Amino acid sequence: MRFVVDQQLPPVLAKWFEERALRESAIVVTRDVDFPERRLREACGPTILWLRMGNTTKQELLDVMQRTWTVVEPALSREPIVEVR
C-alpha cells in the first residue's frame, strides 16, 4: 500500500504509515470531507482513510492509529472509504 497523506496532517503520521506499508496501491489519508464525498460519487479511485477526529496532538493521532490499526489495515483492502474516529 502507498499512502498519500493530506497536507494538513503531521509528517510524523506519514512516517508512521511508511514503517507499516507495502508498496502496492495508493491510499489517501485525510481529515477533509471532500475526498470521501468524491470517492462515493466515483466507481473507482484510491481508497480513502478518513481521520474523523477533531484537533489532536501528534501523539494522540499516533495513539489512535496504533490502537485501531489491526482493524483499519485489513479494511483498507476491502473498503473504498475507511473511517477512523
SVG drawing of the C-alpha trace seen along z (x, -y; Angstrom):
<svg xmlns="http://www.w3.org/2000/svg" viewBox="-22 -22 31 30">
<polyline fill="none" stroke="black" stroke-width="0.4" points="0.0,0.0 1.2,-3.5 -0.2,-6.3 -0.7,-9.9 -1.0,-11.9 -3.0,-15.2 -1.0,-18.3 -2.7,-19.3 -1.6,-16.2 1.7,-16.0 4.8,-14.5 5.2,-12.1 2.0,-10.4 3.4,-9.8 6.5,-8.3 4.3,-6.0 2.5,-4.7 5.8,-4.3 7.0,-1.9 4.0,0.3 3.1,0.2 3.8,2.3 4.1,0.6 1.0,1.8 -1.8,-0.7 -2.5,-4.3 -4.4,-5.3 -5.3,-8.9 -5.2,-9.8 -7.2,-12.9 -9.4,-14.8 -11.2,-16.6 -14.8,-15.6 -14.3,-16.4 -12.1,-13.3 -14.6,-10.8 -17.5,-12.6 -15.8,-12.5 -14.9,-8.8 -18.6,-8.0 -19.6,-9.5 -17.0,-7.6 -17.0,-3.9 -13.2,-3.6 -10.3,-5.5 -8.0,-5.4 -9.0,-4.1 -9.7,-6.9 -8.5,-6.7 -10.7,-9.3 -9.5,-10.5 -12.7,-11.8 -11.3,-13.0 -11.1,-16.7 -7.9,-18.6 -5.4,-16.3 -1.8,-16.4 0.6,-14.4 0.9,-11.8 -2.8,-11.5 -3.2,-10.9 -0.5,-8.3 -2.1,-6.6 -5.4,-6.4 -3.8,-4.9 -1.8,-2.4 -5.0,-1.4 -7.1,-1.0 -4.6,0.3 -5.4,4.1 -9.0,3.2 -8.1,0.4 -5.3,2.2 -7.5,5.2 -10.4,2.8 -8.1,0.8 -8.0,3.6 -11.8,4.2 -13.5,0.8 -13.4,-2.4 -13.5,-4.6 -12.3,-3.6 -13.2,-5.9 -11.2,-6.3 -12.7,-8.2"/>
</svg>
